[in-house]
Structures are given as structure tokens and as C-alpha cells.
Amino acid sequence: MKISSLIRNSFLTFFGDIKVYKFPFFILYDPGSYKVKGFEIRKVIDTIEPGDILIRGYSNYLDGAFIPGFFSHAGLYLGETRKTDLVIPDVIENVFYEGKQVVIHSMANGVFTEDIINFCKCDYLVILRRNQQIEPDVDLNADYRKVYTKALKNLGKAYDFKFDFSDIGNLSCTELVYVCNEHFLPLYNVKIKKRKVMLFKKDMLVPDDFITKEFNIIFSSQSVKQSKLDKILTFNNQ
């Protein structure tokens, strides 16, 4: 290949990885893509079941620097959602997504639902499932209906930027997953711990805290090293 062609190709490749945001004006060089790939998302779609807890993370996102642990976000898989399941007030209808495979989670704009494919656009992903051996006398499918009802009742709540687990009026991502599942989480060794967040110590849960040996890990993206998972599991079960 001629030097001129090599320079041209490299130049076009470089510019193909630049993102420009009009407002506020910002230029970002991002040569990568999400580490969770299409074939892995297909596996998630085929494997996931209502009630599963999703724990995800990103590379090089600033907000992750303020959240203790490896992962930075948590969500709850609802499966199929219908507006007829609950009376959804018109004021929060814009945060309700009616679909076949839906996740509920909380971000800066509050609690909302979206398609599982959107949620899986990330760099690291682990999916947890309740363990029948931990709850031998519980009908997990029937119990999930309680979880589903709780989840939809929290739709539209604002995000809890204070990470205050004593007040569920506003909910962070981990608070949402916690309040929907708090009736069984103690059996899974999920404990509220004192954490340091932005120079302050708070009693809270971070996404890593849900990853315990009691849960069945039904999916882990190839980007999550087993040594990293083992380290989290050991810390949470000590």
C-alpha cells in the first residue's frame, strides 16, 4: 500500500471515531464500542427470566469513579409488561415501556422501563437469578408477581442523588432493586454496608453488593474476568 493511501485511510479511520455533540458543544475521540457484543445479547435474550437482577458497568465513564466497586449500575428484569397490569397514571405514562422483554431501572431522570436490548449496551454485564435451593419452600414464579407489582408502583420516582436508603421517596438504581426484592435479599447475603461516596460515608448498597454466592449467576459477559467475579464474591461472602 502506498504511503499516501495509508495516511488517507488512517486519517479517515481517526475521524470516523470522533463524536461531536452540538449542545453543549463537545468533541470526543472514542475508537471503541461496547464490550458486550451482539452474540452475547442474543444469549441474554434467550436465557433471562422475569425477576433476574442485572448488574452492568462501563469503561472510562466518569460516574463510575464515584461509585465504589467494579460495576456501576443495577436493574431488574420484568419480562413482558402491559399497561393493563396496573393503572398507570397519565403523568408517568412516558416512563412506561410496554414490551415483551423489559427492564426497570433508575437513572438520573428517575425510574423508568426500557427494552432489554437497550440495557445490554454496556461494557460489563452479569445477570443473577434466585436460587431454589436457598428458598426451597417458595414458589418463585408466584412470588415474582409481588416483585413485579412493587416495581411498577415505583415507576416515575425521582433519582436519589443522596443515596439515602432510609427514604424510598426517591430511588437510586440499587435502592430500586432493593425495595422490590427486600423480602428475600437477606437470604442471599445482600447487606447494606457503610460506603464512602463523594467524601461522605453512607449506609447503602452498590451494584457489586448483589453479587453473592447464594445467587445463581446465569450470565457473565466475556469482558468480565472470572478473577474479578471471584474477588467480589469472596468480599461479599466473608
N, C-alpha and C positions, 0 to 999 in steps of 0.2 A: 504494500500500500504506500502511495506517495505521502510524503511528509505533509503536503498541503491538505490531502484528504483526511489524514489522521487528525490534523489540527481542527479542520472543519467539523469532523464527527465528534471530537471531544468537546468542542465549543457548543454544538447543538445539544449534546447529552447533558452538559452542565446546565444550560438554560432550561432544558426540559424538567429539571429537578428544582427549579426556583418557583416558589409560590408568592403571589403578590396579593395583598389584602388592601382593598381600596379605602376602607374606613374601619378603624383608624389605619392610616397608611403604614404598611409594614411589609418588608421583604424577608422571606425566609428561604434558606437553602436546605432542602430536605431530600436527599438522594435515596432514602429508604422507603419502605412500605410497611404495613402492619406485619408483624411476625407470625400471627395466627393466619394460616393460609386457607385458601378455598376448600381444599380437600378435608381440612380439619373441621371447618364449619359444617360441611356436609355430614361428617361423623357426629357432630354435636346435634344436628337436626334429627338424625336417625336414632340417637341414644337418649336424649334428655327427656325427663318426665316431670309432670307438674309437682311443684314443691321443691325441686332441686335448687340449691343455692349456687350462684355463680360468683366467682372471685376473679377479678381481672386486674391487669396492670399495664403500664406503658413505659417505653424507654424515652428518656430525655424530656419528660413533661415536668414543668416546674412545680405543679401542685403536689406531685409525688414526693418532692423533697420535704414537704411539711407534714407528711403522714408517716408515722413510724411503721417499719416493716417493709416487705418486698412488694406486696400488692397494694393497690390504691383505691379499689372500688368493689362494691358488692351489690348484687341484685338477686331477685327471686323470680324463678320461672313459674308462670301461671298456666301455661298451656293455652287452650282456646278461651277467649274472652268474648262475652256477649253483653250488649247494653241491657238486655232483659234480665241479666243475673241479679243486678241491683238497680235501684233507682239512682241514676247518675244525674245530679243537679246540672242544669244548663251551664252554670258558672265554671264547672270543671270538665265539661264535655271535651274541650280542646286538648286535655291531657290524657284522655282515654282512647286507647287504640283497640279497635275490635278486630281480632285476627285469630289465626289458627295456632300460632306459636309466639307467645307474648311474654315479655319480661317486664316486671315493675321494678323501678329503682328511683333513687333520689339524687339529683344533681343540683347545680347552682340555682336553677329555676324552679326547683321543687320536685315533688313526687309525680311521676308520670309513667305511662306504659309505652312500649315500642316493640317492634318485631325483633325476634331473637337474632336475626342476621345483623341488624344494626348494632346490637350489644356486643356481638362477637368481633367487631372490628377493633382489635386491640393487639398488644404485643405478647401478653401472657394471659393464660386462661386456665382456671381449674374449676371443675364442677363437683359439688358434694351432694350426696344423697343420704337420706335417713336409713338407718340400719335396723332391719327387723330383729336381729339378734339383740340389739340394745333395747328394743321395745317389743318383746315377744307377745305381749297381750294386747297390743294396739293394732286396730285396723288402720293402716297408714293411709289408704285411699280415702276412707271416710273422714279421718282426721284432717286430711288436706283441705276438705271443704271449709273447715273452720279457718284455716290459714288463708284461703282464697278470699273469704268474706272479710277478714281483718285487713288484708292487703288493699282491697278496693275501697274500704272505708277510709283509708289513709290517702287516697288519691287527692292531689291538689294541695296537700300541705306544703308549706314553705320549707326551704332547706334550713337546717340548723347549723349555722356558721359557728355557734358557740360549743357545739358537740356536748350538749347538756343532756345526759341520759336520764335525769330526774324529771324532765319536762318533755312530753311527747307531742306538744302542740306543733312544734317544728321537728323535722326529721332529717338527719344525715343519712347516707346510704346504709351504714351499719346499724343505725338506730331503726330504720325501717325493717330491715331483715330481722333484727332482734325482736321488735314488738310483734311481728307477725308469727314468730316461732318461739317466743319466750316460754311457753308451757312445756316444751321438751328440751330446750337447749342445755339446761343443767345436766341432763343425762349424757350429753355429748362433750362434757368438759369445757364448754364455752363459758368463759368467765369475764366479767367486766373487770378491767385492770386499771391501775393508775398509770397514765401515759403522759408523756411530755409532748405537747403540741404547741408550736409557736411560742415557746418560752414559758408556757403555763402547764401545770400538771392537772390532769382531769381524770375522773373515773369514766372510762369509756371502752369501747371495742374498736379495734382497727380491723380491716379485712383479713389480715393474717390470722386473727384470733379464732376464726371459724374453722380453720384447717386443723382438725384434731384426728387422732387415730380411731375415734369412735365412728366418724362418718365414713361412708364408702366414697372413695374418690373415683368417680366413674369416667372422668375425662381430665387429662392434663395435656396442654399443648406441648409440642416438641420443643418449644422455646424455653419451657420451664425445666431446668435441670433437676434430676432426682435428688442430687445432693442438697439443693435449695429446699425442696419439699421436706426432705428428712430433717433438715435443720429446724424448719418451722414446726414440724410435728413433735420433735424432741422438746423444743422450748415450751410448746403448749401443753404437753402431757407430763411435764416434770413435777 
